[in-house]
Amino acid sequence: MSEVLAYKATERRGETFSYLPPMTPDRMRRQIAYLIAMNWNPAIEHSEPEKAGSNFWYLWKLPFFGERSVDRILSELEACHRANPGHHVRLIGFDNYTQSQGTAFIVYRAGGR
């Protein structure tokens, strides 16, 4: 089991996995495969670090409705990160049934992974 990171009042945390150590590429692939298996629609968003606490993040392209390829989602995450190197990049899984987010987590943090 992963060790939980200690909370520091000077650090901003965001989303589900931010209290765990950074994801390995294999864990990232498994999280994306889970999102697809749940039939959630992936969407990629990015934001400046100082605005990351806001509810408004910039949408990278349109949500990938019906996308079933883990590799395609990974390549779009990488493309968003390359185009916006000073931004945080997160992946969201929209659940059509509940009309809400099924998952959301930051994939790239500004200044590091």
Contacts in CASP RR format, 6 or more apart in sequence:
PFRMAT RR
TARGET T0000
AUTHOR 0000-0000-0000
METHOD contacts of the structure
MODEL  1
MSEVLAYKATERRGETFSYLPPMTPDRMRRQIAYLIAMNWNPAIEHSEPE
KAGSNFWYLWKLPFFGERSVDRILSELEACHRANPGHHVRLIGFDNYTQS
QGTAFIVYRAGGR
2 20 0 8 1.000
2 21 0 8 1.000
3 21 0 8 1.000
4 19 0 8 1.000
4 20 0 8 1.000
5 19 0 8 1.000
5 20 0 8 1.000
5 21 0 8 1.000
7 13 0 8 1.000
7 19 0 8 1.000
12 49 0 8 1.000
12 52 0 8 1.000
12 53 0 8 1.000
13 19 0 8 1.000
14 52 0 8 1.000
14 53 0 8 1.000
14 106 0 8 1.000
15 90 0 8 1.000
15 104 0 8 1.000
15 105 0 8 1.000
15 106 0 8 1.000
16 103 0 8 1.000
16 104 0 8 1.000
16 105 0 8 1.000
17 23 0 8 1.000
17 105 0 8 1.000
17 106 0 8 1.000
18 105 0 8 1.000
18 106 0 8 1.000
22 113 0 8 1.000
23 31 0 8 1.000
23 107 0 8 1.000
28 74 0 8 1.000
28 107 0 8 1.000
29 70 0 8 1.000
29 74 0 8 1.000
31 91 0 8 1.000
31 103 0 8 1.000
31 105 0 8 1.000
32 42 0 8 1.000
32 70 0 8 1.000
32 73 0 8 1.000
32 74 0 8 1.000
32 91 0 8 1.000
33 70 0 8 1.000
35 42 0 8 1.000
35 91 0 8 1.000
35 93 0 8 1.000
35 103 0 8 1.000
36 42 0 8 1.000
36 67 0 8 1.000
36 68 0 8 1.000
36 70 0 8 1.000
36 73 0 8 1.000
38 95 0 8 1.000
38 102 0 8 1.000
39 96 0 8 1.000
40 93 0 8 1.000
40 94 0 8 1.000
40 95 0 8 1.000
40 96 0 8 1.000
40 102 0 8 1.000
40 103 0 8 1.000
41 63 0 8 1.000
41 64 0 8 1.000
41 65 0 8 1.000
41 66 0 8 1.000
41 67 0 8 1.000
41 93 0 8 1.000
41 94 0 8 1.000
41 96 0 8 1.000
42 63 0 8 1.000
42 64 0 8 1.000
42 67 0 8 1.000
42 73 0 8 1.000
42 91 0 8 1.000
42 92 0 8 1.000
42 93 0 8 1.000
42 94 0 8 1.000
43 59 0 8 1.000
43 60 0 8 1.000
43 62 0 8 1.000
43 63 0 8 1.000
43 64 0 8 1.000
43 91 0 8 1.000
43 92 0 8 1.000
43 93 0 8 1.000
43 94 0 8 1.000
44 59 0 8 1.000
44 60 0 8 1.000
44 61 0 8 1.000
44 64 0 8 1.000
44 73 0 8 1.000
44 76 0 8 1.000
44 77 0 8 1.000
44 80 0 8 1.000
44 89 0 8 1.000
44 90 0 8 1.000
44 91 0 8 1.000
44 92 0 8 1.000
45 57 0 8 1.000
45 58 0 8 1.000
45 59 0 8 1.000
45 60 0 8 1.000
45 89 0 8 1.000
45 90 0 8 1.000
45 92 0 8 1.000
46 57 0 8 1.000
46 58 0 8 1.000
46 60 0 8 1.000
46 80 0 8 1.000
46 81 0 8 1.000
46 84 0 8 1.000
46 87 0 8 1.000
46 88 0 8 1.000
46 89 0 8 1.000
46 90 0 8 1.000
47 53 0 8 1.000
47 54 0 8 1.000
47 56 0 8 1.000
47 57 0 8 1.000
47 58 0 8 1.000
47 87 0 8 1.000
47 88 0 8 1.000
48 86 0 8 1.000
48 87 0 8 1.000
48 88 0 8 1.000
48 110 0 8 1.000
49 86 0 8 1.000
49 87 0 8 1.000
49 88 0 8 1.000
49 109 0 8 1.000
49 110 0 8 1.000
52 88 0 8 1.000
57 90 0 8 1.000
58 87 0 8 1.000
60 76 0 8 1.000
60 79 0 8 1.000
60 80 0 8 1.000
60 89 0 8 1.000
61 76 0 8 1.000
63 94 0 8 1.000
64 72 0 8 1.000
64 73 0 8 1.000
64 76 0 8 1.000
67 73 0 8 1.000
73 91 0 8 1.000
77 89 0 8 1.000
77 91 0 8 1.000
77 107 0 8 1.000
77 108 0 8 1.000
80 89 0 8 1.000
81 87 0 8 1.000
81 89 0 8 1.000
81 107 0 8 1.000
81 108 0 8 1.000
85 110 0 8 1.000
85 111 0 8 1.000
86 110 0 8 1.000
86 111 0 8 1.000
87 110 0 8 1.000
88 106 0 8 1.000
88 108 0 8 1.000
88 109 0 8 1.000
88 110 0 8 1.000
89 106 0 8 1.000
89 107 0 8 1.000
89 108 0 8 1.000
90 104 0 8 1.000
90 105 0 8 1.000
90 106 0 8 1.000
90 107 0 8 1.000
91 103 0 8 1.000
91 104 0 8 1.000
91 105 0 8 1.000
91 107 0 8 1.000
92 101 0 8 1.000
92 102 0 8 1.000
92 103 0 8 1.000
92 104 0 8 1.000
93 101 0 8 1.000
93 102 0 8 1.000
93 103 0 8 1.000
93 104 0 8 1.000
94 100 0 8 1.000
94 101 0 8 1.000
94 102 0 8 1.000
95 101 0 8 1.000
95 102 0 8 1.000
END
